[in-house]
């Protein structure tokens, strides 16, 4: 019986479309930019200014930023199903069966981001063109992005005990009327 009630309470997940996913990606890109700036400042503090022909930062900054973005997206998709941007946008990444991603598909999804970006970002635009709202990296990794269903407030019944009182009630009630023996 409880399985039937639980199934009735579940709301079918709506796929997240292109624009809400773009907002989440913009927030995550801001996190990546902040981390890259932090790595660049740390590299300048530890190793001094970069060589003249290297560019504006040390090559190690690009490597550490790449490793951070891989760990950030993969680990957060495995642990919470969403990155900071997806959490703020109210969406999450799940497998096709609705369960959280495991480490393999989460890492594959991250690597497929570059495949989605390669043909002028068309892999990302697929989320706006397909009926199921899955982008190229979702198809490669066997994942989908859905809106987080709204939480219903838990209603708990108020339990009152006939013997319980409040702090304002006296601990010993006085009998009304004359007292026997007086």
N, C-alpha and C positions, 0 to 999 in steps of 0.2 A: 504494500500500500504506500509506503514512504517513497518507493522508487517512482510511483505514478505521480505523486505530489511533487517530487523533485523535478521530474520531467516537465510538469506543467509550469513550474516556476522559471525554468530556463527560457531565456529569450533568444531566438535565433540571432546569431551574430551577423551584423551588416558589414560587408566589405568596405574598407577605407578607400576612398577615391584618390585621384591624383592630387588635388589641391591640399587636402589635409595632410597627405604624405609629404608634399613639398614644404609645408610649414614645419613639420617635424624634422625634415632634412636640413632646413635652414637653421633651426636651433642647434642641431648636432654639428653643423658646419661651424657655427659660432664657438661651440665648445672646442672643436678641433683647432680653430684659429687661436683661441686662448692658450691651449696647450702648446701649440707650435711656437707662439711668442714666448711662452715660459721656457721652453727648451732652448730657444735661441738666446735668451738672456742668460740662462745658466751656462750655455756653451761659451758665450763671450766672457763670462765671469771666470770660468775655469780654464779656458784655453786661449783667451785673448781674442783680438779681432781676427777674422778669417783672412786667409791669404788673398792677394789682389786678384788672382784669376778665378777664384772659387765662386764668387757671387756675393750675395748679401749675407749669407750665413754659412755655417759649417756643414759639410755633407752629413755629418752624424745627426744633425737636427732633422733632416728629411727622413733618415732611417728610423730614428726614435718616434717621430710623428706617425710614420707608417705602421710601426709596431703598436703604438698606442691606439690608433684607429681600429686596427684588427682586433686587439684585445677588448677595447671598449664595446664595439658592436657585437662581437661574438659572445663575450661573457655576459653582457647584459641581456641579450636575447635568450641565452640559456637559463640564466638565473631568474630574471623578472619578466621576460617576454617583451620588454620594451626598453629603449634607450631613454635618456632624459627628454629629448625632443618628442619621442612618441608618447611618453608619459604625459607631457604637457598638452599634447594634441588629443589625448584620449584614445589612442590606438595601440594595438599590440600585434606582435608577430607570433603566429602559431603554425604548426604543421597542418597538412591537409586534413588530418583527423581531429584537429582542434586542440591537440596537446602541445605543450611547450616544445621548442626545438631542442634537440640534443646538440652536443658540441660539433659533430661532423657537419650536419646541415647548416648550423649557424656560421661556421667558418666558410663553408662553400658559398653561402649567401653573401658573405662579405666579399669574397674573391669575385663573385659574379657581379658585384657593383661595378667593377671596372669594365666588365663585358657590357653592362647596360649603358655605361658612359661612352664607350668606344664609338658607336655609330651616331655621333652628335647627340647623345643623350636619348636616342630613340627607345632604348630599353626601359628607361624611366617613364617615357610618354605612353608606353603600352598600358600602364595602369589606368590611364584615362580613356583608352580606346577599347579595352576588352570588357566584356560583360561581367566577368568575375573579378575585375580590378586587380589582376595579378601582373606585375612587371616582369621583365625578363629574368632578373635575379631570383624572383619568386618561383618562376617556372623551373629554373635550373636547380634550385635548392629544395623544391617540393614544399614551399611555404606559402602562406597567405597573410595579408595584413587585414585586421578587422577592428572595428570600433569596439571599445570596451563597453559592455552593457552597463547601464546605470545601476547603482546599488540600491536595493530597496531597504528602507529603514526597518530594523528589527523591532517588532512590537512585543514587548514583554508584558504579561498580565501583572497587574498590581496585586500583590498578596498582602492581605491585612490579617492580623491575628486579633481575636477578640480581647486577649489579655494585654496586648501592647498599648502603650500610651505614648504621649509626647513628653518632652522635657518640662512643659508647662503644667502637666497634670501632677497633682500631689501623689507621692508614693503610697500613702495610706489614706484611704478615703474615710471621711468622717460619716458616721451614721447620722441620718436625719431623724430628728425627734429626740425625746428624752433618753438618756442612757440608763440602762437598768442598774440598780444598785446605788443610785445617787439620791 
